[in-house]
């Protein structure tokens, strides 16, 4: 595993499987996660880090999109409320090439977003908005106090992945992210924080 402390109450956990990540926002003795990794082994390491090292209880998990490589840890925190877009099941059922283990990651979400939702969590404001591009359930999350823009898999590296979508939808999704991006750093659902220059690179692609 790779754990990066971004701010005193903010951590990025990058798993070994697909470099899928989970971002941990701390609020007192509780935690909120964005995304939930790609394998059971990574999920167990995340649970251990949060509960044993940080000594926190996960209260909410926000899913940027409901593909199996980002929901492995949902079952690791059974007391947490899972937040996802209302098209979560369409996304999960459309996924191809997953293993039996990855299919077993599925957990029904508890709270559904249709368009927008804002959550105040400690010193952070998480501005969640529907931004279908990679999938119809993709959510973008702007966190101004952390200078972070979460984009799901709307871009992967410097490109877009067209298997589950169309170029037209990506054009709109990337334009939306670009409007939100001034002054922000970018965090997709895989790997570390990057520059929002990646949005322009994906548009060129």
C-alpha positions in Angstrom: 0.0 0.0 0.0 1.0 3.6 -0.4 -0.4 6.2 2.1 0.1 9.9 1.5 -0.9 12.5 4.1 -2.2 15.5 2.1 -3.2 17.6 5.0 -3.5 16.9 8.8 -7.0 15.5 8.3 -6.7 14.2 4.8 -5.0 11.0 3.5 -4.7 9.3 0.1 -4.5 5.5 0.2 -3.3 3.9 -3.1 -3.8 0.1 -3.3 -1.7 -2.4 -5.2 -4.5 -3.6 -7.4 -4.9 -1.3 -10.5 -3.5 1.5 -8.3 -7.1 2.2 -7.3 -7.3 4.7 -4.5 -9.4 5.8 -1.6 -9.2 9.3 -0.1 -9.8 9.6 3.7 -11.3 12.7 5.2 -11.1 12.7 9.0 -13.6 14.5 11.2 -13.0 13.8 15.0 -13.3 10.1 15.5 -15.0 9.5 12.2 -13.9 9.2 8.6 -15.4 9.8 5.1 -14.0 8.0 2.1 -14.1 8.8 -1.6 -13.9 5.5 -3.5 -13.0 2.1 -2.0 -10.2 0.3 -3.9 -10.1 -2.7 -6.2 -9.4 -5.9 -4.2 -10.2 -7.5 -0.9 -6.5 -7.5 0.1 -6.2 -3.8 -0.5 -9.6 -3.3 1.3 -8.3 -5.1 4.4 -5.2 -3.0 4.5 -7.3 0.2 4.2 -9.6 -1.1 7.1 -6.5 -1.8 9.2 -5.0 1.6 8.5 -8.2 3.5 9.4 -9.3 1.5 12.4 -5.9 0.6 13.9 -3.5 3.4 12.9 -5.9 6.3 12.7 -8.4 4.9 15.2 -11.4 6.2 13.2 -14.7 4.7 12.2 -15.9 5.1 8.6 -19.2 6.9 8.5 -19.7 7.6 4.8 -18.3 6.2 1.5 -18.8 8.2 -1.7 -18.5 6.2 -4.9 -17.4 8.3 -7.9 -18.8 5.5 -10.2 -20.0 1.9 -9.5 -17.4 -0.2 -11.3 -16.0 -3.1 -9.2 -12.4 -1.8 -9.1 -13.6 1.1 -6.9 -16.0 -0.6 -4.4 -14.0 -3.4 -2.9 -13.9 -1.9 0.6 -17.7 -1.3 0.9 -18.1 -4.6 2.8 -15.1 -3.7 5.1 -17.1 -1.0 6.7 -20.6 -2.4 7.3 -21.7 0.6 9.5 -20.9 3.1 6.8 -23.5 4.7 4.6 -22.6 4.4 0.9 -23.4 7.4 -1.4 -23.7 6.9 -5.2 -25.4 8.2 -8.2 -28.9 6.8 -8.9 -27.6 5.1 -12.1 -25.2 2.9 -10.0 -26.8 -0.4 -11.0 -26.8 0.4 -14.7 -23.1 1.0 -14.4 -22.3 -2.1 -12.4 -24.3 -4.4 -14.7 -22.6 -2.9 -17.8 -19.1 -3.8 -16.6 -17.2 -6.4 -18.6 -14.1 -8.6 -17.9 -14.4 -8.6 -14.1 -13.4 -11.6 -11.9 -15.7 -13.4 -9.6 -14.0 -11.7 -6.6 -14.6 -8.3 -8.2 -18.3 -9.1 -8.9 -18.7 -9.9 -5.2 -17.7 -6.4 -4.2 -21.2 -5.2 -4.8 -23.1 -3.5 -2.0 -26.4 -1.6 -2.4 -25.8 2.1 -1.7 -27.8 3.8 1.0 -28.0 7.3 -0.3 -28.6 8.2 -4.0 -27.6 11.4 -5.8 -29.5 12.6 -8.9 -27.8 15.9 -9.7 -26.0 17.7 -6.8 -25.2 17.3 -3.1 -22.9 19.2 -0.8 -21.5 17.7 2.4 -19.8 19.7 5.1 -17.2 17.4 6.8 -14.9 19.0 9.4 -13.2 21.8 7.6 -14.0 20.4 4.2 -16.9 21.1 1.8 -17.5 18.3 -0.7 -19.4 19.6 -3.7 -20.7 16.6 -5.5 -22.2 16.8 -9.0 -23.3 14.4 -11.7 -20.8 14.4 -14.6 -21.6 11.4 -16.9 -18.7 10.7 -19.2 -16.9 7.5 -18.4 -20.1 6.0 -17.0 -23.7 7.3 -16.5 -23.1 7.2 -12.7 -19.9 9.2 -12.6 -19.8 11.9 -9.9 -17.3 14.8 -9.8 -16.4 16.1 -6.4 -14.9 19.5 -5.8 -13.2 20.2 -2.5 -12.1 23.8 -2.4 -10.4 23.6 1.1 -8.1 20.9 -0.2 -7.6 22.4 -3.6 -8.8 19.0 -5.1 -11.0 18.0 -7.9 -12.1 14.3 -7.9 -12.9 13.1 -11.5 -13.5 9.4 -11.1 -12.3 7.7 -14.3 -13.5 10.5 -16.6 -9.8 10.6 -17.6 -7.3 7.9 -17.0 -3.7 9.2 -17.2 -3.9 11.7 -20.1 -6.6 9.9 -22.1 -10.2 8.9 -22.0 -11.4 5.2 -22.0 -14.2 4.9 -24.6 -15.3 1.3 -23.9 -18.4 2.3 -21.9 -19.3 5.7 -23.4 -19.1 7.9 -26.4 -16.8 10.8 -27.6 -19.7 13.3 -27.3 -20.3 12.5 -23.6 -16.6 12.8 -22.9 -16.4 16.2 -24.6 -19.2 17.5 -22.3 -17.7 15.9 -19.2 -14.2 17.2 -19.8 -15.5 20.7 -20.5 -17.4 20.6 -17.2 -14.3 19.5 -15.3 -12.2 22.3 -16.9 -14.7 24.9 -15.7 -14.2 23.6 -12.1 -10.4 23.1 -12.4 -8.8 26.6 -11.9 -6.6 26.5 -8.9 -7.3 22.8 -8.3 -5.2 19.6 -8.3 -6.7 16.6 -10.0 -7.4 13.2 -8.4 -8.8 10.4 -10.6 -9.7 7.0 -9.1 -6.3 5.5 -9.9 -2.9 6.7 -8.7 -1.7 9.9 -7.1 -2.6 13.6 -7.3 -1.8 15.2 -10.6 -2.0 18.5 -12.4 -5.3 19.5 -14.0 -3.3 19.9 -17.2 -4.3 16.2 -17.7 -7.8 17.5 -18.6 -6.5 19.4 -21.6 -4.4 16.4 -22.6 -7.5 14.2 -22.5 -9.4 16.7 -24.6 -6.6 16.7 -27.2 -6.7 12.9 -27.2 
